[in-house]
Amino acid sequence: MTDDRSSGDQRLEDTRSALSELEKFRNAIHAALSPVIIGQHGVIDDMLAAILCGGHCLLEGVPGLAKTLLVRSLASSLQLDFGRIQFTPDLMPADITGTDVLDTEGTERGPTHERRHLRFLRGPIFNNVVLADEINRASPKTQSALLEAMQEAQVTIGGIHHPLPRPFFVLATRNPIEQEGTYPLPEGQLDRFMSMLRVTYPNREDELEIVRRTTENRMQAVSPVISKEVLERVTSVVFSMPVAEHVLAAAIDLVRSTRPESAGSASWVREWVRFGCGPRASQFLVLSAKAHAALGGRPCVEVRDVLRAAPAVLRHRLVLSFAAEADNIDSDTIISRLVDKQSG
């Protein structure tokens, strides 16, 4: 009995210590970003949740909302190697992954006896954090260069597998209003992004502070505050968090409710949705809920964490019907109604 009590006390102490480190992790990141990023606290928390789960993020917003600055600053605060790829229509897959180049070595017997061999020249994908800026401006052939990297953390060139550095995150941006010279992302690629985050306009107070800092040359550099070792520890805490059966059921039921062919789906879902979310959405929804609970200092996941994570995880996985477009219904409207239905 005494041994059981002491082991239980030890587990409780370990949990408190882990949650305390997660709280320090979140506070340190917010403090590090505050000199250069004004507001956007919800977006930062959603990005941290995805990073704690090893997931990739797609940031959507109009130009000028500091999406690129946010990604670069986050990478700096985490002490992670950063690579930026500006996607353009003429970008080629080798510009992302790298390519084999012919390397020539001379010998003592003269240039006619040179040794030649192929050497792999790494592309910008070989970084911990890769910013795919305006990802929808590249052709589908170039976009597909990211598929293997995002799913398997490796690239294959000339039949040779090259592992990517760990951790590895793709943080992509997309402009929702300019469609000339762009290519829609295929559903298979969208599904590999754990979260899609909408970066919105700042409120009046935040915009006033943005203008004040940028016009008075008061912007500061972001200081590294978290090491890779700390990131690995807090990530392992998130994955080891318990999830009760009723919370798992809530996540699964929410995802299944997006599928028009599911039994009991709402009539408006059958009218507005062509294809709902797949099992990968269920996995990411539970993982994201774990991360939000951990960032909130709670040792167990609750249904509210699932509902909190739902928009970011589900919005880019819905394929809407023509009726939805005619009725001016977007994926956020559908997810909001499903969340309200489950929470009520």
Phi and psi in degrees as GROMACS dihedral restraints (atoms count N, CA, C in turn):
[ dihedral_restraints ]
;  ai    aj    ak    al  type     phi  dphi    fc
    3     4     5     6     1   -66.0    20    10
    4     5     6     7     1   -39.5    20    10
    6     7     8     9     1   -64.5    20    10
    7     8     9    10     1   -41.6    20    10
    9    10    11    12     1   -63.0    20    10
   10    11    12    13     1   -41.0    20    10
   12    13    14    15     1   -67.1    20    10
   13    14    15    16     1   -40.7    20    10
   15    16    17    18     1   -67.5    20    10
   16    17    18    19     1   -38.4    20    10
   18    19    20    21     1   -67.8    20    10
   19    20    21    22     1   -36.7    20    10
   21    22    23    24     1   -65.8    20    10
   22    23    24    25     1   -40.7    20    10
   24    25    26    27     1   -64.0    20    10
   25    26    27    28     1   -37.9    20    10
   27    28    29    30     1   -65.8    20    10
   28    29    30    31     1   -42.0    20    10
   30    31    32    33     1   -63.0    20    10
   31    32    33    34     1   -41.1    20    10
   33    34    35    36     1   -63.7    20    10
   34    35    36    37     1   -40.8    20    10
   36    37    38    39     1   -66.2    20    10
   37    38    39    40     1   -39.0    20    10
   39    40    41    42     1   -64.2    20    10
   40    41    42    43     1   -39.9    20    10
   42    43    44    45     1   -64.5    20    10
   43    44    45    46     1   -44.2    20    10
   45    46    47    48     1   -62.3    20    10
   46    47    48    49     1   -40.6    20    10
   48    49    50    51     1   -64.4    20    10
   49    50    51    52     1   -41.8    20    10
   51    52    53    54     1   -65.6    20    10
   52    53    54    55     1   -43.3    20    10
   54    55    56    57     1   -67.2    20    10
   55    56    57    58     1   -34.6    20    10
   57    58    59    60     1   -64.4    20    10
   58    59    60    61     1   -40.7    20    10
   60    61    62    63     1   -66.9    20    10
   61    62    63    64     1   -36.9    20    10
   63    64    65    66     1   -65.3    20    10
   64    65    66    67     1   -39.4    20    10
   66    67    68    69     1   -63.7    20    10
   67    68    69    70     1   -43.1    20    10
   69    70    71    72     1   -63.4    20    10
   70    71    72    73     1   -38.6    20    10
   72    73    74    75     1   -59.4    20    10
   73    74    75    76     1   -50.8    20    10
   75    76    77    78     1   -63.3    20    10
   76    77    78    79     1   -46.3    20    10
   78    79    80    81     1   -64.1    20    10
   79    80    81    82     1   -38.0    20    10
   81    82    83    84     1   -66.0    20    10
   82    83    84    85     1   -39.8    20    10
   84    85    86    87     1   -66.0    20    10
   85    86    87    88     1   -46.4    20    10
   87    88    89    90     1   -61.9    20    10
   88    89    90    91     1   -40.5    20    10
   90    91    92    93     1   -66.5    20    10
   91    92    93    94     1   -38.2    20    10
   93    94    95    96     1   -68.6    20    10
   94    95    96    97     1   -34.5    20    10
   96    97    98    99     1   -83.5    20    10
   97    98    99   100     1   -20.7    20    10
   99   100   101   102     1   -59.0    20    10
  100   101   102   103     1   -31.4    20    10
  102   103   104   105     1   -66.8    20    10
  103   104   105   106     1   -23.0    20    10
  105   106   107   108     1  -118.8    20    10
  106   107   108   109     1   -22.8    20    10
  108   109   110   111     1  -113.7    20    10
  109   110   111   112     1   117.9    20    10
  111   112   113   114     1   -98.1    20    10
  112   113   114   115     1   123.4    20    10
  114   115   116   117     1    72.7    20    10
  115   116   117   118     1  -148.6    20    10
  117   118   119   120     1    58.1    20    10
  118   119   120   121     1    32.1    20    10
  120   121   122   123     1   -64.3    20    10
  121   122   123   124     1   -38.3    20    10
  123   124   125   126     1   -65.1    20    10
  124   125   126   127     1   -40.0    20    10
  126   127   128   129     1   -65.2    20    10
  127   128   129   130     1   -41.3    20    10
  129   130   131   132     1   -62.5    20    10
  130   131   132   133     1   -43.5    20    10
  132   133   134   135     1   -63.2    20    10
  133   134   135   136     1   -39.5    20    10
  135   136   137   138     1   -66.2    20    10
  136   137   138   139     1   -37.4    20    10
  138   139   140   141     1   -67.2    20    10
  139   140   141   142     1   -41.3    20    10
  141   142   143   144     1   -63.1    20    10
  142   143   144   145     1   -39.3    20    10
  144   145   146   147     1   -61.3    20    10
  145   146   147   148     1   -43.3    20    10
  147   148   149   150     1   -65.8    20    10
  148   149   150   151     1   -41.4    20    10
  150   151   152   153     1   -65.2    20    10
  151   152   153   154     1   -39.5    20    10
  153   154   155   156     1   -64.2    20    10
  154   155   156   157     1   -22.9    20    10
  156   157   158   159     1   -98.2    20    10
  157   158   159   160     1     2.3    20    10
  159   160   161   162     1    72.8    20    10
  160   161   162   163     1    23.7    20    10
  162   163   164   165     1   -99.5    20    10
  163   164   165   166     1   168.2    20    10
  165   166   167   168     1  -103.6    20    10
  166   167   168   169     1   154.8    20    10
  168   169   170   171     1  -126.2    20    10
  169   170   171   172     1   143.0    20    10
  171   172   173   174     1  -115.2    20    10
  172   173   174   175     1   118.9    20    10
  174   175   176   177     1  -102.1    20    10
  175   176   177   178     1   124.2    20    10
  177   178   179   180     1  -117.1    20    10
  178   179   180   181     1   131.4    20    10
  180   181   182   183     1  -179.8    20    10
  181   182   183   184     1   159.8    20    10
  183   184   185   186     1   -68.5    20    10
  184   185   186   187     1   161.3    20    10
  186   187   188   189     1   -61.3    20    10
  187   188   189   190     1   149.5    20    10
  189   190   191   192     1    91.3    20    10
  190   191   192   193     1     9.2    20    10
  192   193   194   195     1   -99.5    20    10
  193   194   195   196     1    14.3    20    10
  195   196   197   198     1    66.3    20    10
  196   197   198   199     1    34.2    20    10
  198   199   200   201     1   -65.6    20    10
  199   200   201   202     1   -46.4    20    10
  201   202   203   204     1   -64.3    20    10
  202   203   204   205     1   -42.5    20    10
  204   205   206   207     1   -62.6    20    10
  205   206   207   208     1   -38.1    20    10
  207   208   209   210     1   -63.1    20    10
  208   209   210   211     1   -45.4    20    10
  210   211   212   213     1   -65.4    20    10
  211   212   213   214     1   -46.3    20    10
  213   214   215   216     1   -62.4    20    10
  214   215   216   217     1   -41.8    20    10
  216   217   218   219     1   -67.5    20    10
  217   218   219   220     1   -39.4    20    10
  219   220   221   222     1   -63.3    20    10
  220   221   222   223     1   -42.3    20    10
  222   223   224   225     1   -61.9    20    10
  223   224   225   226     1   -39.6    20    10
  225   226   227   228     1   -65.5    20    10
  226   227   228   229     1   -41.2    20    10
  228   229   230   231     1   -67.3    20    10
  229   230   231   232     1   -26.7    20    10
  231   232   233   234     1   -91.9    20    10
  232   233   234   235     1     2.3    20    10
  234   235   236   237     1    56.3    20    10
  235   236   237   238     1    42.5    20    10
  237   238   239   240     1  -110.2    20    10
  238   239   240   241     1   146.7    20    10
  240   241   242   243     1   -65.2    20    10
  241   242   243   244     1   137.5    20    10
  243   244   245   246     1  -122.0    20    10
  244   245   246   247     1   135.7    20    10
  246   247   248   249     1  -133.6    20    10
  247   248   249   250     1   135.5    20    10
  249   250   251   252     1  -115.4    20    10
  250   251   252   253     1   131.4    20    10
  252   253   254   255     1  -121.1    20    10
  253   254   255   256     1   117.1    20    10
  255   256   257   258     1   -86.6    20    10
  256   257   258   259     1   109.6    20    10
  258   259   260   261     1   -77.4    20    10
  259   260   261   262     1   129.1    20    10
  261   262   263   264     1  -137.6    20    10
  262   263   264   265     1   161.7    20    10
  264   265   266   267     1   -59.1    20    10
  265   266   267   268     1   -26.7    20    10
  267   268   269   270     1   -95.3    20    10
  268   269   270   271     1     6.4    20    10
  270   271   272   273     1   -69.2    20    10
  271   272   273   274     1   135.9    20    10
  273   274   275   276     1  -106.8    20    10
  274   275   276   277     1   156.6    20    10
  276   277   278   279     1   -55.1    20    10
  277   278   279   280     1   -38.7    20    10
  279   280   281   282     1   -64.7    20    10
  280   281   282   283     1   -23.8    20    10
  282   283   284   285     1   -69.1    20    10
  283   284   285   286     1   -17.3    20    10
  285   286   287   288     1   -98.3    20    10
  286   287   288   289     1   -51.8    20    10
  288   289   290   291     1   -85.4    20    10
  289   290   291   292     1   -30.5    20    10
  291   292   293   294     1   106.9    20    10
  292   293   294   295     1   177.6    20    10
  294   295   296   297     1  -154.5    20    10
  295   296   297   298     1   163.1    20    10
  297   298   299   300     1   -82.0    20    10
  298   299   300   301     1   132.5    20    10
  300   301   302   303     1  -120.9    20    10
  301   302   303   304     1   150.9    20    10
  303   304   305   306     1   -81.8    20    10
  304   305   306   307     1   121.6    20    10
  306   307   308   309     1  -108.9    20    10
  307   308   309   310     1   134.0    20    10
  309   310   311   312     1  -117.7    20    10
  310   311   312   313     1   131.3    20    10
  312   313   314   315     1  -120.6    20    10
  313   314   315   316     1   131.3    20    10
  315   316   317   318     1   -78.8    20    10
  316   317   318   319     1   162.4    20    10
  318   319   320   321     1  -129.4    20    10
  319   320   321   322     1   170.6    20    10
  321   322   323   324     1   -67.6    20    10
  322   323   324   325     1   -15.6    20    10
  324   325   326   327     1   -89.4    20    10
  325   326   327   328     1     2.1    20    10
  327   328   329   330     1   107.4    20    10
  328   329   330   331     1   172.3    20    10
  330   331   332   333     1   -65.8    20    10
  331   332   333   334     1   -22.5    20    10
  333   334   335   336     1   -72.6    20    10
  334   335   336   337     1   -12.3    20    10
  336   337   338   339     1  -112.8    20    10
  337   338   339   340     1    30.0    20    10
  339   340   341   342     1   -65.5    20    10
  340   341   342   343     1   144.5    20    10
  342   343   344   345     1   -93.4    20    10
  343   344   345   346     1   132.7    20    10
  345   346   347   348     1  -122.0    20    10
  346   347   348   349     1   136.6    20    10
  348   349   350   351     1  -151.8    20    10
  349   350   351   352     1   160.5    20    10
  351   352   353   354     1   -87.4    20    10
  352   353   354   355     1   134.1    20    10
  354   355   356   357     1  -123.1    20    10
  355   356   357   358     1   132.4    20    10
  357   358   359   360     1   -80.9    20    10
  358   359   360   361     1   123.3    20    10
  360   361   362   363     1  -101.8    20    10
  361   362   363   364     1   112.0    20    10
  363   364   365   366     1   -69.1    20    10
  364   365   366   367     1   142.7    20    10
  366   367   368   369     1   -93.5    20    10
  367   368   369   370     1  -179.6    20    10
  369   370   371   372     1   -67.4    20    10
  370   371   372   373     1    -9.4    20    10
  372   373   374   375     1   -66.5    20    10
  373   374   375   376     1   -19.0    20    10
  375   376   377   378     1   -85.6    20    10
  376   377   378   379     1    63.1    20    10
  378   379   380   381     1  -139.8    20    10
  379   380   381   382     1   162.3    20    10
  381   382   383   384     1   -68.2    20    10
  382   383   384   385     1   -43.5    20    10
  384   385   386   387     1  -119.4    20    10
  385   386   387   388     1   121.8    20    10
  387   388   389   390     1  -115.1    20    10
  388   389   390   391     1   120.1    20    10
  390   391   392   393     1   -92.0    20    10
  391   392   393   394     1   112.9    20    10
  393   394   395   396     1   -94.5    20    10
  394   395   396   397     1    90.1    20    10
  396   397   398   399     1   -79.9    20    10
  397   398   399   400     1   127.2    20    10
  399   400   401   402     1    52.4    20    10
  400   401   402   403     1    59.2    20    10
  402   403   404   405     1   -61.4    20    10
  403   404   405   406     1   -27.4    20    10
  405   406   407   408     1   -80.8    20    10
  406   407   408   409     1     4.5    20    10
  408   409   410   411     1   -87.5    20    10
  409   410   411   412     1   -12.1    20    10
  411   412   413   414     1   -93.8    20    10
  412   413   414   415     1   158.5    20    10
  414   415   416   417     1   -70.1    20    10
  415   416   417   418     1   159.3    20    10
  417   418   419   420     1   -55.3    20    10
  418   419   420   421     1   -35.0    20    10
  420   421   422   423     1   -60.6    20    10
  421   422   423   424     1   -42.2    20    10
  423   424   425   426     1   -74.1    20    10
  424   425   426   427     1   -39.6    20    10
  426   427   428   429     1   -58.0    20    10
  427   428   429   430     1   -36.9    20    10
  429   430   431   432     1   -65.8    20    10
  430   431   432   433     1   -16.1    20    10
  432   433   434   435     1   -64.7    20    10
  433   434   435   436     1   -19.8    20    10
  435   436   437   438     1   -86.1    20    10
  436   437   438   439     1   -16.4    20    10
  438   439   440   441     1   -60.8    20    10
  439   440   441   442     1   -52.0    20    10
  441   442   443   444     1   -64.6    20    10
  442   443   444   445     1   -39.3    20    10
  444   445   446   447     1   -63.2    20    10
  445   446   447   448     1   -43.9    20    10
  447   448   449   450     1   -71.8    20    10
  448   449   450   451     1   -32.7    20    10
  450   451   452   453     1   -88.5    20    10
  451   452   453   454     1   -39.5    20    10
  453   454   455   456     1  -118.8    20    10
  454   455   456   457     1     1.2    20    10
  456   457   458   459     1    53.9    20    10
  457   458   459   460     1    43.9    20    10
  459   460   461   462     1  -157.4    20    10
  460   461   462   463     1   162.7    20    10
  462   463   464   465     1  -128.5    20    10
  463   464   465   466     1   149.2    20    10
  465   466   467   468     1  -115.8    20    10
  466   467   468   469     1   118.7    20    10
  468   469   470   471     1  -126.7    20    10
  469   470   471   472     1   122.3    20    10
  471   472   473   474     1    60.7    20    10
  472   473   474   475     1    32.8    20    10
  474   475   476   477     1    78.9    20    10
  475   476   477   478     1     3.1    20    10
  477   478   479   480     1  -108.7    20    10
  478   479   480   481     1   130.9    20    10
  480   481   482   483     1   -86.5    20    10
  481   482   483   484     1   128.6    20    10
  483   484   485   486     1  -116.3    20    10
  484   485   486   487     1   108.9    20    10
  486   487   488   489     1   -68.1    20    10
  487   488   489   490     1   144.5    20    10
  489   490   491   492     1   -88.0    20    10
  490   491   492   493     1   157.2    20    10
  492   493   494   495     1   -65.4    20    10
  493   494   495   496     1   149.1    20    10
  495   496   497   498     1  -110.0    20    10
  496   497   498   499     1   139.1    20    10
  498   499   500   501     1   -72.1    20    10
  499   500   501   502     1   164.4    20    10
  501   502   503   504     1  -136.6    20    10
  502   503   504   505     1   124.9    20    10
  504   505   506   507     1  -135.0    20    10
  505   506   507   508     1   136.2    20    10
  507   508   509   510     1  -104.3    20    10
  508   509   510   511     1   120.5    20    10
  510   511   512   513     1  -116.8    20    10
  511   512   513   514     1   106.6    20    10
  513   514   515   516     1  -105.7    20    10
  514   515   516   517     1   153.6    20    10
  516   517   518   519     1  -119.6    20    10
  517   518   519   520     1   153.4    20    10
  519   520   521   522     1  -148.0    20    10
  520   521   522   523     1   135.2    20    10
  522   523   524   525     1   -91.7    20    10
  523   524   525   526     1   118.1    20    10
  525   526   527   528     1   -82.1    20    10
  526   527   528   529     1   -10.0    20    10
  528   529   530   531     1  -105.4    20    10
  529   530   531   532     1   -21.2    20    10
  531   532   533   534     1  -105.2    20    10
  532   533   534   535     1   115.4    20    10
  534   535   536   537     1  -109.4    20    10
  535   536   537   538     1   -10.0    20    10
  537   538   539   540     1   -70.9    20    10
  538   539   540   541     1   128.2    20    10
  540   541   542   543     1    74.1    20    10
  541   542   543   544     1    24.5    20    10
  543   544   545   546     1  -120.2    20    10
  544   545   546   547     1   162.6    20    10
  546   547   548   549     1  -127.7    20    10
  547   548   549   550     1   126.5    20    10
  549   550   551   552     1   -60.3    20    10
  550   551   552   553     1   141.9    20    10
  552   553   554   555     1   -73.0    20    10
  553   554   555   556     1   131.7    20    10
  555   556   557   558     1   -64.9    20    10
  556   557   558   559     1   152.5    20    10
  558   559   560   561     1   -59.7    20    10
  559   560   561   562     1   -34.9    20    10
  561   562   563   564     1   -63.4    20    10
  562   563   564   565     1   -34.4    20    10
  564   565   566   567     1   -77.6    20    10
  565   566   567   568     1   -39.8    20    10
  567   568   569   570     1   -58.3    20    10
  568   569   570   571     1   -37.6    20    10
  570   571   572   573     1   -67.2    20    10
  571   572   573   574     1   -19.8    20    10
  573   574   575   576     1   -81.6    20    10
  574   575   576   577     1   -13.4    20    10
  576   577   578   579     1   -81.9    20    10
  577   578   579   580     1   123.8    20    10
  579   580   581   582     1   -63.6    20    10
  580   581   582   583     1   -42.5    20    10
  582   583   584   585     1  -134.0    20    10
  583   584   585   586     1   146.1    20    10
  585   586   587   588     1  -119.1    20    10
  586   587   588   589     1   119.8    20    10
  588   589   590   591     1  -111.5    20    10
  589   590   591   592     1   135.4    20    10
  591   592   593   594     1   -97.4    20    10
  592   593   594   595     1   117.0    20    10
  594   595   596   597     1   -92.4    20    10
  595   596   597   598     1   115.0    20    10
  597   598   599   600     1  -103.6    20    10
  598   599   600   601     1   173.9    20    10
  600   601   602   603     1   -63.6    20    10
  601   602   603   604     1   144.9    20    10
  603   604   605   606     1   -71.4    20    10
  604   605   606   607     1   157.8    20    10
  606   607   608   609     1   -73.9    20    10
  607   608   609   610     1   176.2    20    10
  609   610   611   612     1   -62.3    20    10
  610   611   612   613     1   -43.1    20    10
  612   613   614   615     1   -64.6    20    10
  613   614   615   616     1   -42.7    20    10
  615   616   617   618     1   -66.3    20    10
  616   617   618   619     1   -40.7    20    10
  618   619   620   621     1   -65.4    20    10
  619   620   621   622     1   -36.5    20    10
  621   622   623   624     1   -61.9    20    10
  622   623   624   625     1   -42.0    20    10
  624   625   626   627     1   -69.1    20    10
  625   626   627   628     1   -36.5    20    10
  627   628   629   630     1   -60.5    20    10
  628   629   630   631     1   -48.5    20    10
  630   631   632   633     1   -64.1    20    10
  631   632   633   634     1   -40.5    20    10
  633   634   635   636     1   -62.2    20    10
  634   635   636   637     1   -46.4    20    10
  636   637   638   639     1   -68.8    20    10
  637   638   639   640     1   -43.7    20    10
  639   640   641   642     1   -74.6    20    10
  640   641   642   643     1   -24.6    20    10
  642   643   644   645     1   -94.0    20    10
  643   644   645   646     1    -6.3    20    10
  645   646   647   648     1  -113.2    20    10
  646   647   648   649     1     9.8    20    10
  648   649   650   651     1    57.3    20    10
  649   650   651   652     1    45.6    20    10
  651   652   653   654     1  -105.1    20    10
  652   653   654   655     1     6.2    20    10
  654   655   656   657     1   -69.7    20    10
  655   656   657   658     1   140.9    20    10
  657   658   659   660     1  -118.5    20    10
  658   659   660   661     1   162.0    20    10
  660   661   662   663     1   -79.2    20    10
  661   662   663   664     1   153.2    20    10
  663   664   665   666     1   -87.6    20    10
  664   665   666   667     1   128.9    20    10
  666   667   668   669     1   -92.8    20    10
  667   668   669   670     1   139.4    20    10
  669   670   671   672     1   -64.8    20    10
  670   671   672   673     1   130.2    20    10
  672   673   674   675     1  -124.8    20    10
  673   674   675   676     1   -18.8    20    10
  675   676   677   678     1  -128.8    20    10
  676   677   678   679     1   132.5    20    10
  678   679   680   681     1   -89.6    20    10
  679   680   681   682     1   167.4    20    10
  681   682   683   684     1   -62.0    20    10
  682   683   684   685     1   -34.5    20    10
  684   685   686   687     1   -64.5    20    10
  685   686   687   688     1   -42.5    20    10
  687   688   689   690     1   -64.8    20    10
  688   689   690   691     1   -42.0    20    10
  690   691   692   693     1   -60.2    20    10
  691   692   693   694     1   -41.2    20    10
  693   694   695   696     1   -63.9    20    10
  694   695   696   697     1   -39.9    20    10
  696   697   698   699     1   -66.2    20    10
  697   698   699   700     1   -47.6    20    10
  699   700   701   702     1   -70.0    20    10
  700   701   702   703     1   -29.1    20    10
  702   703   704   705     1   -65.4    20    10
  703   704   705   706     1   -42.1    20    10
  705   706   707   708     1   -65.0    20    10
  706   707   708   709     1   -31.7    20    10
  708   709   710   711     1   -63.2    20    10
  709   710   711   712     1   -44.2    20    10
  711   712   713   714     1   -62.0    20    10
  712   713   714   715     1   -45.2    20    10
  714   715   716   717     1   -67.5    20    10
  715   716   717   718     1   -26.5    20    10
  717   718   719   720     1   -89.5    20    10
  718   719   720   721     1    -0.2    20    10
  720   721   722   723     1   -68.0    20    10
  721   722   723   724     1   138.3    20    10
  723   724   725   726     1   -77.1    20    10
  724   725   726   727     1   151.4    20    10
  726   727   728   729     1  -131.1    20    10
  727   728   729   730     1   123.2    20    10
  729   730   731   732     1   -69.5    20    10
  730   731   732   733     1   156.3    20    10
  732   733   734   735     1   -60.8    20    10
  733   734   735   736     1   -39.0    20    10
  735   736   737   738     1   -69.3    20    10
  736   737   738   739     1   -27.3    20    10
  738   739   740   741     1   -74.1    20    10
  739   740   741   742     1   -43.0    20    10
  741   742   743   744     1   -58.1    20    10
  742   743   744   745     1   -43.9    20    10
  744   745   746   747     1   -62.2    20    10
  745   746   747   748     1   -39.1    20    10
  747   748   749   750     1   -63.9    20    10
  748   749   750   751     1   -40.6    20    10
  750   751   752   753     1   -65.7    20    10
  751   752   753   754     1   -45.8    20    10
  753   754   755   756     1   -64.0    20    10
  754   755   756   757     1   -43.5    20    10
  756   757   758   759     1   -64.1    20    10
  757   758   759   760     1   -37.2    20    10
  759   760   761   762     1   -65.4    20    10
  760   761   762   763     1   -43.6    20    10
  762   763   764   765     1   -66.0    20    10
  763   764   765   766     1   -43.6    20    10
  765   766   767   768     1   -65.7    20    10
  766   767   768   769     1   -27.7    20    10
  768   769   770   771     1   -70.1    20    10
  769   770   771   772     1   -13.0    20    10
  771   772   773   774     1   -82.8    20    10
  772   773   774   775     1    -8.2    20    10
  774   775   776   777     1   -95.0    20    10
  775   776   777   778     1   119.0    20    10
  777   778   779   780     1   -64.1    20    10
  778   779   780   781     1   -23.4    20    10
  780   781   782   783     1   -86.6    20    10
  781   782   783   784     1    -6.3    20    10
  783   784   785   786     1   -70.6    20    10
  784   785   786   787     1   145.4    20    10
  786   787   788   789     1   -64.7    20    10
  787   788   789   790     1   132.2    20    10
  789   790   791   792     1    83.0    20    10
  790   791   792   793     1     6.2    20    10
  792   793   794   795     1   -65.8    20    10
  793   794   795   796     1   147.9    20    10
  795   796   797   798     1   -66.5    20    10
  796   797   798   799     1   150.9    20    10
  798   799   800   801     1   -62.2    20    10
  799   800   801   802     1   -35.3    20    10
  801   802   803   804     1   -73.1    20    10
  802   803   804   805     1   -24.6    20    10
  804   805   806   807     1   -68.6    20    10
  805   806   807   808     1   -43.7    20    10
  807   808   809   810     1   -64.2    20    10
  808   809   810   811     1   -27.8    20    10
  810   811   812   813     1   -81.6    20    10
  811   812   813   814     1   -38.9    20    10
  813   814   815   816     1  -100.4    20    10
  814   815   816   817     1   -15.7    20    10
  816   817   818   819     1  -115.1    20    10
  817   818   819   820     1   127.0    20    10
  819   820   821   822     1   -85.5    20    10
  820   821   822   823     1   -47.4    20    10
  822   823   824   825     1  -135.2    20    10
  823   824   825   826     1   131.1    20    10
  825   826   827   828     1   -89.7    20    10
  826   827   828   829     1  -167.1    20    10
  828   829   830   831     1   -84.5    20    10
  829   830   831   832     1   144.4    20    10
  831   832   833   834     1   -91.8    20    10
  832   833   834   835     1  -176.4    20    10
  834   835   836   837     1   -60.6    20    10
  835   836   837   838     1   -27.8    20    10
  837   838   839   840     1   -61.9    20    10
  838   839   840   841     1   -32.5    20    10
  840   841   842   843     1   -64.5    20    10
  841   842   843   844     1   -38.5    20    10
  843   844   845   846     1   -63.3    20    10
  844   845   846   847     1   -42.8    20    10
  846   847   848   849     1   -62.7    20    10
  847   848   849   850     1   -49.8    20    10
  849   850   851   852     1   -65.6    20    10
  850   851   852   853     1   -33.1    20    10
  852   853   854   855     1   -65.5    20    10
  853   854   855   856     1   -42.6    20    10
  855   856   857   858     1   -67.6    20    10
  856   857   858   859     1   -43.1    20    10
  858   859   860   861     1   -62.5    20    10
  859   860   861   862     1   -44.3    20    10
  861   862   863   864     1   -64.5    20    10
  862   863   864   865     1   -38.1    20    10
  864   865   866   867     1   -63.1    20    10
  865   866   867   868     1   -39.3    20    10
  867   868   869   870     1   -59.5    20    10
  868   869   870   871     1   -46.4    20    10
  870   871   872   873     1   -64.2    20    10
  871   872   873   874     1   -40.4    20    10
  873   874   875   876     1   -67.4    20    10
  874   875   876   877     1   -37.5    20    10
  876   877   878   879     1   -64.6    20    10
  877   878   879   880     1   -43.3    20    10
  879   880   881   882     1   -64.1    20    10
  880   881   882   883     1   -43.8    20    10
  882   883   884   885     1   -65.7    20    10
  883   884   885   886     1   -25.2    20    10
  885   886   887   888     1   -85.6    20    10
  886   887   888   889     1     1.2    20    10
  888   889   890   891     1    79.8    20    10
  889   890   891   892     1    19.9    20    10
  891   892   893   894     1  -109.4    20    10
  892   893   894   895     1   133.2    20    10
  894   895   896   897     1   -77.6    20    10
  895   896   897   898     1   -14.6    20    10
  897   898   899   900     1  -126.5    20    10
  898   899   900   901     1   146.1    20    10
  900   901   902   903     1   -80.6    20    10
  901   902   903   904     1   139.1    20    10
  903   904   905   906     1  -117.4    20    10
  904   905   906   907     1   165.1    20    10
  906   907   908   909     1   -60.7    20    10
  907   908   909   910     1   -35.0    20    10
  909   910   911   912     1   -62.1    20    10
  910   911   912   913     1   -28.6    20    10
  912   913   914   915     1   -68.6    20    10
  913   914   915   916     1   -37.6    20    10
  915   916   917   918     1   -62.9    20    10
  916   917   918   919     1   -45.9    20    10
  918   919   920   921     1   -67.6    20    10
  919   920   921   922     1   -34.3    20    10
  921   922   923   924     1   -64.3    20    10
  922   923   924   925     1   -38.8    20    10
  924   925   926   927     1   -82.6    20    10
  925   926   927   928     1   -15.7    20    10
  927   928   929   930     1   -57.4    20    10
  928   929   930   931     1   -49.7    20    10
  930   931   932   933     1   -58.0    20    10
  931   932   933   934     1   -46.4    20    10
  933   934   935   936     1   -65.9    20    10
  934   935   936   937     1   -33.9    20    10
  936   937   938   939     1   -84.7    20    10
  937   938   939   940     1   -30.8    20    10
  939   940   941   942     1  -101.9    20    10
  940   941   942   943     1   -25.3    20    10
  942   943   944   945     1   -61.1    20    10
  943   944   945   946     1   -33.1    20    10
  945   946   947   948     1   -91.6    20    10
  946   947   948   949     1     2.8    20    10
  948   949   950   951     1  -103.8    20    10
  949   950   951   952     1    -5.3    20    10
  951   952   953   954     1   -87.8    20    10
  952   953   954   955     1   134.5    20    10
  954   955   956   957     1  -108.4    20    10
  955   956   957   958     1   113.2    20    10
  957   958   959   960     1   -87.2    20    10
  958   959   960   961     1   159.3    20    10
  960   961   962   963     1   -89.0    20    10
  961   962   963   964     1   172.0    20    10
  963   964   965   966     1   -65.0    20    10
  964   965   966   967     1   -31.2    20    10
  966   967   968   969     1   -63.2    20    10
  967   968   969   970     1   -37.8    20    10
  969   970   971   972     1   -65.2    20    10
  970   971   972   973     1   -42.2    20    10
  972   973   974   975     1   -63.9    20    10
  973   974   975   976     1   -39.6    20    10
  975   976   977   978     1   -66.2    20    10
  976   977   978   979     1   -33.6    20    10
  978   979   980   981     1   -88.8    20    10
  979   980   981   982     1     4.2    20    10
  981   982   983   984     1    60.1    20    10
  982   983   984   985     1    42.8    20    10
  984   985   986   987     1  -105.0    20    10
  985   986   987   988     1   128.7    20    10
  987   988   989   990     1  -109.8    20    10
  988   989   990   991     1   175.3    20    10
  990   991   992   993     1   -64.9    20    10
  991   992   993   994     1   -33.6    20    10
  993   994   995   996     1   -63.5    20    10
  994   995   996   997     1   -36.7    20    10
  996   997   998   999     1   -63.4    20    10
  997   998   999  1000     1   -43.7    20    10
  999  1000  1001  1002     1   -66.0    20    10
 1000  1001  1002  1003     1   -45.6    20    10
 1002  1003  1004  1005     1   -63.9    20    10
 1003  1004  1005  1006     1   -40.4    20    10
 1005  1006  1007  1008     1   -60.2    20    10
 1006  1007  1008  1009     1   -41.1    20    10
 1008  1009  1010  1011     1   -68.7    20    10
 1009  1010  1011  1012     1   -37.5    20    10
 1011  1012  1013  1014     1   -68.9    20    10
 1012  1013  1014  1015     1   -39.0    20    10
 1014  1015  1016  1017     1   -65.2    20    10
 1015  1016  1017  1018     1   -44.2    20    10
 1017  1018  1019  1020     1   -61.9    20    10
 1018  1019  1020  1021     1   -38.5    20    10
 1020  1021  1022  1023     1   -65.0    20    10
 1021  1022  1023  1024     1   -40.7    20    10
 1023  1024  1025  1026     1   -75.3    20    10
 1024  1025  1026  1027     1   -38.2    20    10
 1026  1027  1028  1029     1   -73.5    20    10
 1027  1028  1029  1030     1   -24.8    20    10
